[in-house]
Structures are given as structure tokens and as C-alpha cells.
Amino acid sequence: MHTDGACGPEGAGVEIVLKSPEGEEYTFALRFSFPVTNNEAEYEALLSGMRVAKYLEVKELSVYVDSQLVANQFNGIFEAHDESMQKYLKLVQELAVNFDLF
């Protein structure tokens, strides 16, 4: 799965691309009706993709995020200092247990 989130003056949204082992691609684009920072948009992209993968009963999920902050917070390299980042990280950790490989 590849994810990307962004925000700007016109709003925020995410793109999620799920690719099956057979090479089939499923692309999702979401636009948010609530304000987020760029880092929050990146977490929203990851969480949205994880929820779709869970719904599709994916068991093994390799994730590529373009946010160094999100990747390093999840991997324990960076500490989530901001309360909002801590909440997002906790949600990702809780969803990750639904996959045999994450």
C-alpha cells in the first residue's frame, strides 16, 4: 500500500493505492471536510488505507508512506511529542494488530 496526504488553502485529502500480490491496483482518493495539518493528513492517509485493507480482509500489508515523521514515529525512531500525533500513532498501532504482517 502507498499513501499520501496533503493539505492546502483549498482543503485536505489523501490518496491510497493498494496493490495485490498479483499486480491489481485499487486507488482511493478522499477529501476531508475537517481541517488537518500536513502531518495529520499523512496519518489520515495511512489510517484510511489500513481500514480499507482490513475491510478487504488483507492479512499481510506492506506500507509505504511518504512521510518520514509518520514512518519514524511508528518504527519508534522518533517520539510523538504532540498530543495529536500521539493519538494518531496509537490508532495506527491498534489497527496494525489486525494484520499478520505489517
Buried (B, 14 or more C-beta within 10 A) or exposed (E): BBBBBBBEEEBBBBBBBBEEEEEEEEEBEBEBEEEBBEBBBBBBBBBBBBBBBBEEEBEEBEBEBEBEBBBEBBEEEBEBEEEEBEEBBEBBEEBBEBBEEB
